[in-house]
């Protein structure tokens, strides 16, 4: 387990730059019928106020049919939903995808195992988007 996994985060190295990775995530979400609620361009917003930041974009997505049963079982999970994928570039120019660990979310909110399958969506999409 990496140090970030211990904190509930999972990092995956992407074979693509930030914009191509975001495009791949977006296409995978569309193919799965998920709703992309927002893309927060942290790097772009930093530049807008005269600050320098490597490319960093947060994709916020979900599906009410998958998320609602989780929130009914554990209302506090709404703080972690919709699901998110962070796409960012490190100082060496490597692109990463960061997600919340499904096990971390399960344990954090005390969810029963059968309900947690929906929490793995971000991981599956991040893994597919990272591939060459």
N, C-alpha and C positions, 0 to 999 in steps of 0.2 A: 504494500500500500504506500503510495507516495504521500508526502506531507500534506498536499492539498486534499487527497482522498480522506485523510484522517480528519480534516476539517469539514468534510461533507462535499468537497468539490472534486470533480474528475476532469483532468486535462488530457486532451488528445491533440497530437501534432497533425496539422493539415498538410497535404501535399500541394496546396494551392495558396495564393495570396488571399488577403482578407476579403477583397471584393468578390473574387471567384468563389471563395468558401461561402460567403453570404448568399450568392446566387444559387449555389448548390443546395444550401439549407432551404432557401425559399422554394425551389423547385420540388424538393422532397416533401416539404410541408403541403404544397399544392397537390402533389400526387397522392398523399395520404388523406386529403380532405380536411386538414387542420386549418384553423384560421390564424393568419399572421396578424396580430393586433397592432404591433408597432415594431419599428426598427429605430433604436436610439443610437445615433451616431455620436458617441462620446468624443471621438477625435475631432469630428467636424464642429461640434459645439465648442470645444476648447479653442479651435482656430478662430471661430467667430468672435471670441472675446480676447483674441490676441495671445493665447497660450499655445504652447507646442505639446502635442501628445501623439504618440504612435497610433496608427489606425486601430480603433476599438469600436465594435458595434455589438449592441445587445438586441437579440431577436426575442420578442415576447409572443408566444403562441399558445394555442390550446384548442380544446373541443369541449363545449358544454356537456355533451353526452358522456364524456370521460371524466371531466372535472367535477361535475355536480355531485355524483355519488360519493366522491372523496370528501367534498365539503359538507355533505350531509352527515357522514360518519365522523368527521373531525373538523368542525368549523374553523379552527385555527389554521388549517392548511391553506386557507385562502390567502394568507400572507405569502405563501410560496407559489401560488397559482395566479395567473397562468404560468406555464412552464417557460423556461428561458434557456437560451444558448448564447454565450458570450464568445465572440470571434475577435481575436486580438493578435497584435504583432509584438514580439519581444524585441529586445535591443539588438539581437543578432539578425533580425529580419524574418524569423520563423513565425509562421501563423499557427495559432492554437485555438481550439474550441474548448470552452469550459462549461460544464453543466453541474447541476446539483446531483449528488449520488442518490439513486432511488432508495437504497438502504438507509441512508441518512434521513431522507424525508419520511420514510416509513417509521423509523425509530423516533424521530423528532416529534411526530404527530400521533404515535401509538396506533397506527393503522394495522388492521388485520391483513395478512398476506394476500388473500384473494383480491383485495382492493388495490394492491400496489402495481399491478401490471401496467396501468396507465402512466405511472410515474417513470417507466422506462422509455417512454417515447422520445424524450430529449436525448438520452444516451444513444438510442438506436439511430436517430437522425444525425447526430453529431458524428458517430462512427462512420456512417455511410458517406457523409459529406467530406470527411477527411481523406478518404481513399483517393489514390491517383486516378 
